[in-house]
Structures are given as structure tokens and as C-alpha cells.
Amino acid sequence: MPTVRRSLDDIRREARVNRRIVDETTEADIARQAAEDDTDTTGLDLTAMVRNGRARRVTAANPQNRKSTKPAA
């Protein structure tokens, strides 16, 4: 398999997270997607994964803390 050289900027550009989609995702959506994929999450220890560096904890954005994009009146 050939090696492809890519810049760090190219890699980061692909890894952008659409915060709107993340914020709108509900626990029901996650459960539905796991069921559709036949994902077994019963033995999943998320706390250990975060502790071992295999996952990150991301908190939902608080709409009250967001900067307004509306011009001042």
C-alpha cells in the first residue's frame, strides 16, 4: 500500500466537529444508532477509557455561554 504524505493542516481540516450536530444528538439517537449497528455496549467502561486516554469527555455547549452573532443595537 502506498504511503501518502499529508500536512497536519489537511488532517485537522477533516477532523472538524460540527458542534450543532453534537449538541442536538440525544441519548435516544445514540441508542438507536447502536441498535442499528448491532453495537454491544453492555461491557463498555467509558470511565476507564477516559482514564487510559482512549476517549475524551466532551461536555455539551451551554447556549447561555455562546457569544451572540447579532449586532449590538
C-alpha positions in Angstrom: 0.0 0.0 0.0 1.5 3.4 -1.0 2.3 6.0 1.7 0.5 9.3 1.3 2.1 12.4 2.7 -0.3 14.9 4.2 0.2 18.1 6.1 -1.1 18.5 9.6 -3.5 21.2 8.4 -5.0 18.8 5.9 -5.6 16.2 8.6 -7.0 18.7 11.1 -9.4 20.1 8.5 -11.0 16.7 8.1 -11.4 16.3 11.9 -13.6 19.3 12.4 -16.6 18.6 14.7 -20.0 20.1 13.8 -20.9 21.2 17.3 -24.6 21.8 16.3 -25.0 18.2 15.4 -23.3 17.0 18.6 -25.4 19.4 20.8 -28.6 18.1 19.1 -27.8 14.4 19.5 -29.9 12.8 22.2 -29.3 9.7 24.2 -32.2 8.2 22.2 -30.3 8.9 19.0 -27.2 7.2 20.3 -29.2 4.1 21.5 -30.9 3.9 18.1 -27.6 4.1 16.2 -26.1 1.5 18.4 -29.0 -0.8 17.8 -28.9 -0.3 14.1 -25.1 -1.1 14.1 -25.6 -4.1 16.4 -23.2 -2.5 18.8 -23.0 -4.2 22.2 -22.3 -1.5 24.8 -23.1 -3.6 27.9 -19.4 -4.1 28.8 -18.2 -0.7 27.8 -16.4 1.1 30.6 -16.2 4.7 29.5 -14.5 5.9 32.7 -11.6 3.5 32.2 -11.3 4.6 28.5 -11.1 8.3 29.5 -8.6 7.4 32.3 -6.4 5.4 29.8 -6.5 8.2 27.2 -8.6 6.2 24.7 -11.5 8.6 24.8 -12.2 12.2 25.8 -15.0 13.6 27.8 -16.8 16.4 25.9 -19.5 18.4 27.6 -22.4 19.8 25.7 -22.2 23.5 24.9 -24.3 25.8 27.1 -26.4 28.1 24.9 -26.2 30.8 27.5 -22.4 30.9 27.3 -22.3 31.3 23.5 -21.4 34.6 22.0 -24.2 36.3 20.2 -23.7 36.9 16.5 -26.3 39.6 16.4 -25.0 43.1 16.0 -25.5 45.4 19.0 -28.5 47.6 18.8 
